[in-house]
């Protein structure tokens, strides 16, 4: 119950449980501003307020003990195994591309096309995902991942891709993509790598079967040939997107 006697909502009950667990931790674990925004609150955790709630404790500046531990030098495969919330859709997409004889660049693009969704954010996930992988894959693969964000909303009868029925059920029959999506679609449609990105969409729509199991091990060699693993560990190198991987590696580090 709240101080006014009102029953707690499910969200408030979850917050209370999280707060209770926080007091059991050795370090203070903060929540990002974006995390608060996703809960509908325009606020952020301040150091003085958190120190007052947790006297005598220091802020977490490393790995979150609630998450699976990562190796000292993590690879993309380690992120698949220990940080991605679900890999079923990615693996099914890549597996369909493999079985239909697509080149490795397409299989690799399918394997990573939605990594932003499963590790970071849904909104504009194609753009985020492309930025995450850009230093480590070919320019064609990162471009294809970026542009699938727009292409998936537009049919291409020549390759048998129609507007997905799933989108009608998710967004409504009258949904229209924003102007920036339309403009990117037009640019992509005329690009030399259009088909690579379009094949992400083609393999995407066959990859939502809850009964289909695909093993990540089947793609380790393809990853090895098409993903430039930094020797320091993914996220611990000096690439322009390494900080994005570190944020997934240590999502609750205070600074």
C-alpha positions in Angstrom: 0.0 0.0 0.0 1.1 3.6 -0.6 1.2 6.1 2.3 -2.3 7.2 1.2 -3.7 3.7 1.4 -3.9 3.1 -2.4 -2.9 -0.3 -3.6 0.5 -0.4 -5.4 0.5 -0.8 -9.1 2.5 -3.6 -10.7 5.1 -1.1 -11.7 5.3 0.3 -8.2 5.6 -3.3 -6.8 8.4 -4.0 -9.2 10.2 -0.8 -8.1 9.8 -1.7 -4.4 11.3 -5.2 -5.1 14.1 -3.6 -7.0 14.8 -1.2 -4.2 14.8 -4.1 -1.7 17.3 -6.0 -3.8 19.4 -2.9 -4.1 19.8 -2.7 -0.4 21.2 -6.3 -0.4 24.0 -5.3 -2.9 27.5 -4.4 -1.9 27.5 -1.5 -4.3 25.0 1.1 -5.3 23.4 0.3 -8.7 22.0 3.3 -10.5 19.4 3.5 -13.3 20.1 5.4 -16.5 18.0 8.4 -17.4 16.8 6.4 -20.4 15.6 3.7 -18.1 13.5 6.2 -16.2 12.1 7.6 -19.4 11.0 4.2 -20.5 9.1 4.0 -17.2 7.4 7.3 -18.0 9.4 9.5 -15.7 11.5 12.5 -16.7 14.1 12.1 -14.0 17.5 10.6 -13.2 19.3 9.2 -10.3 21.5 11.7 -8.4 24.5 10.7 -6.4 23.5 12.5 -3.2 20.0 10.9 -3.2 21.3 7.4 -3.8 24.0 7.8 -1.1 21.3 8.9 1.3 19.3 5.8 0.5 22.4 3.5 0.8 24.7 5.0 3.5 28.2 3.7 3.6 28.1 2.1 0.2 30.0 3.0 -3.0 28.7 3.2 -6.5 29.1 0.2 -8.9 31.8 1.0 -11.4 32.2 -2.4 -13.0 30.3 -5.6 -13.8 26.7 -6.0 -12.5 26.7 -9.1 -10.3 23.1 -9.8 -11.3 24.1 -10.5 -14.9 26.0 -13.5 -16.3 29.8 -12.9 -16.0 31.7 -12.1 -19.2 35.2 -13.2 -20.2 38.1 -10.8 -19.8 38.2 -10.3 -23.6 34.6 -10.8 -24.7 33.7 -11.7 -28.3 30.6 -11.3 -30.3 29.7 -14.9 -29.5 30.0 -14.1 -25.8 27.5 -11.2 -26.2 25.2 -13.6 -28.0 25.4 -16.0 -25.1 25.4 -13.7 -22.1 24.0 -10.3 -23.1 21.5 -10.7 -25.8 18.0 -11.2 -24.4 17.0 -13.6 -27.1 18.8 -14.9 -30.2 16.1 -17.2 -31.7 15.0 -14.7 -34.3 18.5 -13.8 -35.4 19.6 -17.4 -35.6 16.4 -18.4 -37.5 17.0 -15.6 -40.0 20.6 -16.5 -40.6 19.7 -20.2 -40.8 17.1 -19.5 -43.5 19.6 -17.5 -45.5 22.1 -20.3 -45.1 19.7 -23.0 -46.3 18.6 -21.0 -49.3 22.2 -20.7 -50.5 22.8 -17.0 -49.7 26.4 -15.7 -49.6 28.1 -15.3 -46.2 27.7 -11.5 -46.3 23.9 -12.0 -46.3 24.0 -14.7 -43.6 26.2 -12.4 -41.4 23.8 -9.5 -42.0 20.8 -11.6 -41.0 22.6 -12.8 -38.0 23.2 -9.3 -36.6 20.3 -7.3 -38.2 18.3 -7.0 -34.9 21.1 -7.0 -32.3 20.1 -3.6 -31.1 16.6 -4.9 -30.3 17.9 -7.8 -28.2 20.6 -5.9 -26.5 20.0 -2.2 -26.5 16.8 -0.5 -28.0 13.9 -1.1 -30.3 13.4 2.4 -31.7 15.5 3.0 -34.9 17.2 -0.4 -34.2 18.5 -0.7 -37.7 20.5 2.5 -37.3 21.7 1.6 -33.8 22.6 -1.9 -34.9 24.6 -0.7 -37.9 26.5 1.8 -35.8 27.4 -1.0 -33.3 28.9 -3.3 -35.9 30.3 -0.8 -38.4 33.9 -1.0 -37.3 33.9 -4.8 -37.3 32.1 -5.9 -40.5 32.3 -5.0 -44.2 30.7 -1.7 -45.2 28.1 -3.6 -47.2 26.9 -5.6 -44.1 26.6 -2.5 -41.9 24.8 -0.6 -44.7 22.4 -3.5 -45.2 21.6 -3.6 -41.5 21.0 0.1 -41.4 18.8 0.2 -44.4 16.6 -2.8 -43.5 15.1 -0.3 -41.0 13.4 1.3 -43.9 13.1 -1.5 -46.5 11.0 -3.8 -44.3 8.0 -1.4 -44.6 8.0 -1.5 -48.4 7.1 -4.5 -50.6 9.2 -5.8 -53.4 7.3 -8.3 -55.6 10.4 -9.2 -57.6 11.8 -11.1 -54.6 8.4 -12.2 -53.1 8.5 -9.7 -50.2 5.2 -8.2 -49.3 4.3 -5.9 -46.5 4.2 -8.2 -43.4 0.8 -9.1 -42.0 2.5 -9.0 -38.6 3.0 -5.2 -39.0 -0.7 -4.8 -39.7 -1.5 -6.5 -36.4 1.2 -4.7 -34.5 0.8 -1.1 -35.9 -2.7 -1.1 -37.4 -3.8 -1.2 -41.0 -3.4 2.6 -41.5 0.2 3.0 -40.2 2.4 5.1 -42.4 6.2 5.2 -41.8 7.7 8.5 -40.9 9.2 10.7 -43.7 12.8 9.9 -42.8 12.0 6.2 -43.3 10.5 6.9 -46.7 13.5 9.0 -47.8 15.9 6.2 -46.7 13.8 3.7 -48.6 14.1 5.7 -51.8 17.9 6.1 -51.4 18.3 2.4 -50.6 16.2 1.3 -53.6 18.7 2.9 -55.9 21.8 1.7 -54.1 24.2 -0.9 -55.4 23.8 -2.9 -52.2 20.0 -2.8 -52.2 19.6 -6.5 -52.6 21.8 -7.4 -49.6 19.6 -5.3 -47.4 16.4 -6.5 -49.0 17.5 -10.1 -48.4 17.6 -9.3 -44.6 13.9 -8.5 -45.0 13.1 -11.6 -47.0 14.8 -13.9 -44.4 13.4 -11.8 -41.5 9.7 -12.8 -42.2 10.4 -16.5 -41.9 12.1 -16.3 -38.6 9.5 -16.2 -35.8 8.8 -19.9 -35.2 8.8 -20.7 -31.5 9.3 -24.4 -32.2 12.4 -23.9 -34.4 15.7 -24.3 -32.6 19.0 -23.2 -34.2 22.4 -23.5 -32.6 24.7 -20.5 -32.5 27.7 -22.9 -32.9 26.6 -23.4 -36.5 27.6 -19.8 -37.2 30.8 -19.4 -35.3 33.0 -20.0 -38.3 30.9 -17.5 -40.4 31.3 -15.0 -37.6 35.0 -15.6 -37.5 35.4 -14.9 -41.2 33.1 -11.9 -41.3 33.4 -10.1 -38.0 36.7 -8.5 -37.0 37.1 -9.4 -33.4 39.3 -6.8 -31.6 42.2 -8.4 -29.7 41.4 -6.4 -26.6 37.8 -7.7 -26.4 34.7 -6.3 -28.0 33.9 -3.1 -26.2 37.4 -2.8 -24.8 39.0 -1.6 -28.0 39.2 2.0 -29.3 36.7 1.8 -32.2 34.1 4.5 -32.6 31.3 2.2 -31.3 33.2 0.4 -28.6 31.4 2.5 -26.0 28.1 1.0 -27.1 29.3 -2.5 -26.4 30.7 -1.4 -23.0 27.3 0.0 -22.2 25.9 -3.5 -22.8 28.8 -5.1 -20.9 28.4 -2.8 -17.9 24.9 -1.4 -18.2 24.6 -0.1 -14.6 28.1 1.4 -14.2 27.6 4.8 -12.6 29.9 6.8 -14.9 
